[in-house]
Amino acid sequence: MEYQRRNAGSRSSRAGGAVAVMKDAVERFSSDRCAMMGASIGFYSAFSLAPTLLIVLAITGWFVGRDIAQGRFFGQIRQLLGNDAAAAMQAVVEHAHRSNGSGMAAAFSVVLLLVGASATFSSLNTALDVVFAAKSPKGLAGLAWVIRARLVSLGLLMGLSFLLVVSLVLDAALQTAGSAVFGSSTFGVVADVAQSIFGLVILTFGLGALIKWLPDKRVDFRSALIGGAVAALLFTVGRHLFGFYLAHAGTAGAFGAAGSLAVLMMWLYFCAIVFLFGAEVTASLCQTPKDGNAADVKARLNAAH
């Protein structure tokens, strides 16, 4: 009986600690003006979308084939944002593919492509520095930090592309193995569950990596993974709610010819604020000082252990 009481008390303390962390994350989200920073990230993301997609699809296509990579990617976009938004994004990528030059022009285009693709990650770096109260150095050291941030951004872009490759390969493997083991009738439900769980895990590691390595400050990897898991869960749930909203609200039609752009900007904004909330959860776990809340959260977390 005594053991059961202690075990129940421990579970209650852990639940109280989790609630304290979430409450602190919500307060941080508001005080850091993450909603406004999310709008800025969404804006940068929209204009660096073409170079980012070109790099991601080029790396993915090198492993699984360009047609397969583009078909799977734009198929997901079509399910989520609708045919118009998917067609607009596909047109951007196709136009960028056709605008290849030669010689110095090609080299200059590659440099601009890399700089443009890292713009989104650079804006994420700035936002995460606010979340984690990080201060970039001045002078030459500051220039070195800027170069480091760009290189880290490109490295993370390559890493996320590799995760997409792994996701596509394992997704195909799951479908093949599932059809052989369960047959075509039962396989549908099993495959959907397995793909959802696997997608959540991949997304958790991807977002956790961004939270871990983008800020100009050391972040505990375990805390970054927890923040990534929270953001991935919110993203997964919000994706279905976003699709339901678009299907019934008629938002795209209200903007006329710019409807697909409006839908894309809304989606990028949603992704940005979900990511920033996950980062705030990590900041709360790491005890980044913010308006005196850290001491209270630390005391509650200590009580949970």
DRENKOLDREN-207148 format. One line per 5 residues: number of its first residue (from 1); their letters; for each residue x, z, y of C-alpha. Coordinates in steps of 0.001 Angstrom, whole numbers, plus 500000, padded with zeros to 6 digits. Each point is the difference from the previous one (the first is absolute). Layout:
<pts>
NUM> A> X:Z:Y; ...;
</pts>
This chain:
<pts>
1> MEYQR> 500000:500000:500000; 502803:500920:502395; 501719:496663:499300; 496762:498109:500619; 499492:501803:503315;
6> RNAGS> 503565:499192:501079; 499578:496376:498910; 496722:499673:501912; 501593:501596:503062; 502928:497573:499794;
11> RSSRA> 497655:496996:499854; 498055:501360:502973; 503236:500452:501974; 501122:496456:499221; 496636:498638:501102;
16> GGAVA> 500253:502017:503221; 503517:498653:500584; 498836:496406:499486; 497111:500522:502427; 502430:501480:502542;
21> VMKDA> 502296:496980:499685; 497114:497543:500442; 498657:501926:502987; 503435:500027:501598; 500402:496264:499281;
26> VERFS> 496693:499256:501756; 501103:502045:503033; 503357:498214:500064; 498266:496631:499670; 497976:500777:503117;
31> SDRCA> 502796:501574:502063; 502434:497168:499225; 497369:497426:501047; 500363:498175:496704; 496841:497987:500660;
36> MMGAS> 501688:498432:503032; 503282:499484:498143; 498022:498385:497168; 498607:497447:502455; 503541:499193:501144;
41> IGFYS> 501199:499593:496405; 497008:497784:499209; 500836:497778:502993; 503649:499621:498969; 498954:499420:496393;
46> AFSLA> 497646:497169:500957; 502749:498081:501795; 502684:500650:497374; 497605:499175:497170; 501242:496431:499504;
51> PTLLI> 503716:500812:499521; 499171:503051:497896; 497730:498022:497679; 502542:497180:499763; 502725:502375:498817;
56> VLAIT> 497748:501941:497619; 498493:496866:498449; 503393:498283:499789; 501530:502924:498094; 496941:500413:497793;
61> GWFVG> 499749:496260:499397; 503646:499860:498940; 499128:502253:497047; 496467:498974:499037; 499568:496625:501706;
66> RDIAQ> 498802:499172:503505; 496527:498836:498987; 499340:503093:497867; 501271:502368:502704; 497934:498385:502751;
71> GRFFG> 496934:499667:497774; 499993:503672:499026; 500801:501237:503509; 497446:497916:501875; 497450:500643:497267;
76> QIRQL> 500267:503721:500762; 499774:499313:503752; 496928:497825:499425; 498247:502800:498096; 500877:502522:502679;
81> LGNDA> 499712:498189:503342; 497904:496963:499131; 500645:496274:499732; 500585:499370:503715; 502714:502650:500414;
86> AAAMQ> 501722:498922:496771; 499908:496348:501089; 501448:500916:503406; 502888:501938:498429; 500650:497207:497517;
91> AVVEH> 500070:497450:502826; 502592:502098:501854; 502238:500118:496927; 499617:496284:499257; 500771:499077:503616;
96> AHRSN> 503113:502192:499949; 501120:498294:496771; 499705:496576:501656; 501965:501022:503115; 503396:500008:498315;
101> GSGMA> 502924:498522:501895; 503569:499186:498981; 503505:501076:500969; 500207:502450:502903; 496247:499820:500543;
106> AAFSV> 499392:501154:496432; 502502:502866:500334; 498444:501066:503289; 496551:499848:498400; 501154:502256:497157;
111> VLLLV> 501334:502561:502489; 496747:499948:501961; 498091:500265:496724; 501898:503164:499006; 499662:501553:503466;
116> GASAT> 496288:499207:500116; 499396:501382:496525; 501723:503272:500897; 497928:500468:503189; 497182:501771:498158;
121> FSSLN> 502434:502373:498309; 501702:500630:503336; 496660:501045:501517; 499395:502210:496944; 503437:501544:500567;
126> TALDV> 499070:500858:503598; 496675:501522:498933; 501592:502031:497190; 502589:501364:502431; 497075:501433:501969;
131> VFAAK> 498381:501391:496836; 503208:501698:498826; 501198:500975:503500; 503199:497987:499495; 502232:499114:502932;
136> SPKGL> 502102:496853:499970; 503549:500325:501402; 501009:498352:503282; 502710:497489:500865; 501981:498249:497274;
141> AGLAW> 498681:502438:497424; 496488:499006:501041; 500869:496312:499570; 501326:500787:496532; 496702:501747:499206;
146> VIRAR> 498064:496915:501149; 502082:497737:497752; 499591:502484:497150; 496217:500048:500511; 499864:496184:499832;
151> LVSLG> 502138:499884:496855; 497952:502737:498357; 496848:498093:500962; 501252:496842:498305; 501113:502008:496967;
156> LLMGL> 496575:501582:499700; 498375:496588:500383; 502081:498738:497074; 499157:503135:498034; 496278:499616:500594;
161> SFLLV> 500262:496359:498945; 501656:501140:496776; 497185:502506:499432; 497522:497152:500423; 501912:497986:497398;
166> VSLVL> 499947:502952:497587; 496288:500446:500654; 499231:496341:499249; 502130:499948:496830; 498598:503244:498593;
171> DAALQ> 496484:498952:500968; 500388:496864:497896; 501516:502068:497172; 497060:502418:500114; 497518:497145:499777;
176> TAGSA> 501800:498434:497022; 500460:503280:498110; 496458:501147:500788; 498454:496792:498707; 501978:500305:496760;
181> VFGSS> 499201:503694:499407; 496467:500432:501347; 498617:496480:499852; 498285:498163:502817; 496848:502159:500132;
186> TFGVV> 501430:503502:500401; 503097:498850:501789; 498294:499433:503364; 499297:503670:500679; 503319:501215:498576;
191> ADVAQ> 501948:497407:502007; 498238:500873:503255; 500771:503713:499566; 503618:499340:499000; 500553:497592:502895;
196> SIFGL> 498471:502447:502494; 502222:502854:498811; 503088:497810:499914; 499255:498593:503457; 499596:503528:501358;
201> VILTF> 503382:501021:498553; 501758:496927:501434; 498387:500576:503400; 500984:503684:499936; 503666:499170:499412;
206> GLGAL> 499958:497218:502604; 498455:502141:502752; 502119:502993:498968; 503137:497871:500391; 498949:498997:503526;
211> IKWLP> 499367:503636:500957; 503301:501074:498443; 502392:497433:501463; 498474:498627:503217; 500193:503097:502277;
216> DKRVD> 503273:500876:501768; 499956:503316:498170; 500526:501225:496449; 496694:500335:498158; 499547:501742:496659;
221> FRSAL> 499173:497354:497383; 497475:502168:498148; 498109:500675:503238; 500197:496284:500853; 498464:499133:496620;
226> IGGAV> 497160:502478:500585; 499313:498429:503396; 500214:496554:498397; 497513:501072:497310; 497536:501258:502628;
231> AALLF> 500317:496753:501966; 499696:497895:496819; 496848:501845:498942; 498433:499609:503454; 501026:496340:500033;
236> TVGRH> 498436:499357:496584; 496721:501680:500934; 499968:498485:503484; 500601:496508:498636; 496655:500048:498198;
241> LFGFY> 498228:501575:502985; 501560:497404:502306; 498763:497167:497791; 496522:501544:499909; 500020:500345:503799;
246> LAHAG> 501007:496372:500538; 497349:498798:497567; 497177:501799:501813; 501100:500446:503628; 500589:496338:500863;
251> TAGAF> 502957:500900:502226; 501798:496692:499517; 496965:497999:501125; 499754:501985:503237; 503425:498688:501095;
256> GAAGS> 499230:496347:499314; 503104:497858:499489; 502248:503071:500287; 498118:501805:497230; 502760:499664:497391;
261> LAVLM> 502588:501323:502483; 497729:502939:500873; 499562:500886:496319; 503757:499754:499423; 500754:502249:502993;
266> MWLYF> 497454:502564:498799; 501567:500044:496542; 503552:500345:501356; 498865:502838:502253; 498357:501782:497070;
271> CAIVF> 503170:499632:497899; 502123:501365:502852; 497950:503146:500609; 499743:500737:496264; 503783:499697:499708;
276> LFGAE> 500563:502238:503034; 497672:502652:498578; 502028:499990:496779; 503125:500434:502124; 498386:502947:501804;
281> VTASL> 499301:501623:496608; 503699:499604:499170; 500995:501421:503395; 497781:503014:499387; 501589:500560:496576;
286> CQTPK> 503491:499613:501490; 499122:502551:502682; 500795:497762:502953; 499253:502250:503030; 496881:498986:501896;
291> DGNAA> 498120:502245:502433; 500740:503144:498008; 498012:498860:496972; 502976:499898:497645; 500420:503765:499706;
296> DVKAR> 496359:500452:499040; 500136:497234:497403; 503297:501311:498611; 498526:503463:499536; 496982:498584:498152;
301> LNAAH> 502185:497789:497816; 502248:502944:499114; 496902:501907:498971; 499065:497134:497689; 503189:500311:497941;
</pts>
